[in-house]
Amino acid sequence: MSPAIDFRLSLPTDAVLPDYGDGGLLGFASGLRCWLHDRKTGWAAADIAAGERALAVLLVIDGLGEVFLDTVGRGSALHAAKRASLSSVCPSTTASAITTLATGVAPVEHGLNGWFIHDRRFGGVIAPLPLIRRSGESLEAFRLLPRLFPVAPMYRHACRPVTLVSPAHIAFSRFSLHHGRGAHIEAYEGLEDFVAAIVEMADALAHSGGLIHAYYPVFDLLSHQHGCRSLEAVDCFAQLDAAFALLGQALAGRDVRLLATADHGFIDASPERCIDLAPDSEVVAMLAAPLFGERRLAFCQVRAGAHAEFESWAAGALRGKGVAVRSADVLAAGLLGPGRPHPRLGERLGSHALLMESGWTIVDHVAGEHEHTMIGVHGGLSADEMRVPLIRMRT
């Protein structure tokens, strides 16, 4: 059962709450972690029985939401192999969900509550995956990674072998190397190489069994740039679907559990539905730091003595566009999941959270930051962002 979330928390219209039990990515990841660390344990999500030696191939397709798969993707090989629906974590974003898949713990525990987090030890608002500040500088500090990411990665000390098939441009990044400890990392270039690398690694693990975790980010990139139902995104999905079918054929007869899921889905947000906080605005003067989290679910550190004024601003400026709640209430309600809170979580949540209504975003500006124009967005609580598929076939 998923730990209960306090429904008294004010939420956007039609919000989908994260499931932190068997119906969500956390349950999926914790089941995987148990299987990797105990030879007598099975993994129900992959249809692996207790004590069974098996090879599981897990495709993580960044951004492939269930709503997209059930509509645009209807009739595809991926859709035909869909077995269940899962919820993402909160926020429904790569930094939070991928880290849950790499550790087996919820955002409340691993502490990555968005693409940007607030950590004064490393200069304020930072992006923990590329390890840069919002202003663009690279992060460098003594024992940076263990201090920033204290949760043990899933693959360290596993009793089953693990291979991570990752895009060459991030395969050996500091974030990837830290969370990939205990696994073999295999880099690839392009979709054809992606399939070839998985098949090659399946050959290598044919007798021992284990896990091949393969990550594909291009669908997410194109959805951000062009929109989540753009011709570019749809064409990328078609190529992915063909690759999935080809992979199933290449692994035929090997009794491989071939799974696919995603970290989050997408919605499109027009520029007209973006609340853009100008640097000289009254509300920015109330903040002790730039926004962090996501443009669909932003966290704020409001200056001492300005809380009532900020809440008054939000009640008017966000009416019909978003909901402002105190971050302590977000934590108490369980929206970030179960577990021991990360030691810096209070700082990373700030004083308030802005939960945006579907289609709405909020942004501010930092000097030196490379600002991205995004059509497709995620991080919020809409069904399109929160629901992801669980796809499974036995080859």
Disulfide bonds with the S-S distance in Angstrom:
none
